[in-house]
Amino acid sequence: MKLGLDINGGDFAPRANVLGAILALEHLPEVVQIVLIGRKEEAESIMKEKGVNTQRISIVDAPDTITMGDHPTRALAQKPNSSIAIGFDLLAKKEIDSFASTGNTGAMLVGSMYKINAIPGVIRPCITSVLPLMKGGDSLILDVGSNADCKPDVLYQFAILGAIYASSVMKIKNPRVGLLNIGEEEGKGNLLTQATYKLMKDSCDFNFIGNVEGRDLFTGKSDVVVCDGFTGNIVLKEAEGIYSITKELGIDSPYFDRFNYENYGGTPILGVNSDVIIGHGISNEIAVKNMMEHAYFVAESGLTKKIKEAFK
């Protein structure tokens, strides 16, 4: 198995990405190789500095970088030698089994849609985030930012995608799916959530348990929480804010420590034809290590194949 990693992307590139890849190989099976995609000389210099000489790491030279300020769609066309563009080319040719980056999220989404395409039947691919639960374990929320405006059929598909991810990668049996709303009753919410509830309530595609409220997000009432990307992104940023506040106040809590983005590394784009993992732009080597481990778990689970089968 070959896992591709964009080493030009992120605030601490390329060093954090190369070091993260080296750390990841210590925890991944021997059959796993990592393909570093980026400025070759810089990567080789870091590996030499660390005394790393292994055939499990290879480097594909990509001299250009799509910066955080670049327009995602234009940059992919204007920078064909960028690490993100070359990474998607390798993924499309099946020369790597997954592609991960802490770089420009918009470019990763555009590349996923136009280089490897959405799975037939999927209206809008989406991204997820993990919600640490008070009593242990995690739940999943989607979408968290790629689709700010959604229609009921799109949210319905998010439920399918989330349920498949929860069962395949998180190993949750028959995951419970809840619709994020302002009340538990069926008639609560705006026009979007009311219409979505009607679609979901008699579904045989997933285990729908009804509406869940904001106070339920960390209690484990549901395993999968569905919402539009606008709402989900607010939830995600609020969770990140809670973690920052606990650190500033000097609160030492094993539970709140689980809000640290480093623990999860990255999240897959669900609903595209291959495994694409997006990491946080401020990722350090620990976060990159965890992102690459997650890339392996996603690939090993056969997640994309299962989604394709569900949408046939």
C-alpha positions, 0 to 999 in steps of 0.5 A: 500500500502506498500513501501519498503525502503533500509535503509542501502544504501547511504552515510548517512545511516541509519539515513537519510533513517529512518528520510526520511521515517518518514517525508514521512509518514506525507505527504502520505495517511493513507493507505500507510505503509513503510517497512524499510529494514536494520539493525533493532536495528539501525532503532529502536534506531533512531525511539525511539530517535525521539519519533516515534511509529506508525504501519505505519512503520515496519522493516525487519532485513537485517544485511548486506550492498552492498557497493558502492564498491561492484561488483553488480552481485557478491554482490547480490549472496554473500550477501543474507542478504543484504538490497538490496537482501532482498528488492528484495525478498520481492518485488518478493513475492509481500510483498511490492508494490515498493522498493526504495534505495539510495544504489549501483545503479548497484546492484539495476539494476541487482536485477531488471533484475534478481530478478523481470525481465524485462517486456516481450518485453522490450529489455533494461529497463532504468532510467530517469531524470527530466529537469526543464523547464524555463516557469514552469513544467518539461520534462523527459530525458531517458536513463541517464546511464543504457545503454551506448550503444544502437541500434535504436530499443532500443531508440524507446522503450525508447520513448514508456516508456518515453511517458507512464511515462510522461502521467501516472505519470507527467500527461502530455496529449499526451506528445511530444517525441523528439530525442536528436541530433546535428541538427533539420533536419532528416538527422542530427546526427550519424548512431544511431540517423539517423536510430532511426529517421527513426523508429520514424517518422511514429510511432503510439506508441507515439507523435514524434515531431522530433529532439531536440538539446541541447539548447532545453532541458530546453525550453519545446520544447518536453515533453520527450527527448530520447537518449542513456545512455552515452549521457543522463548521460552527460546531467544529470551530466552537469545539476548537475554541473550547480546547484553546480556552482550557489550555489558557486557563491551565485546566488539566483534563484528559477529556478536554485533551481529546479535543486537540486536533493533533489526535486525529490528524485529518479527515477524509473527503467522503463521496469521491472515487478515491481516498483523499485526506485533509489535515489542519493547516497548522499541523505539526509532525504529531498531527501529520503522523496521525493523519497518515495513520488515519489514511492507512485505516481508511484505505485498509477499511475499503471505505471508498469501495463500500460507498460506491456499492451503496450508491450503485 
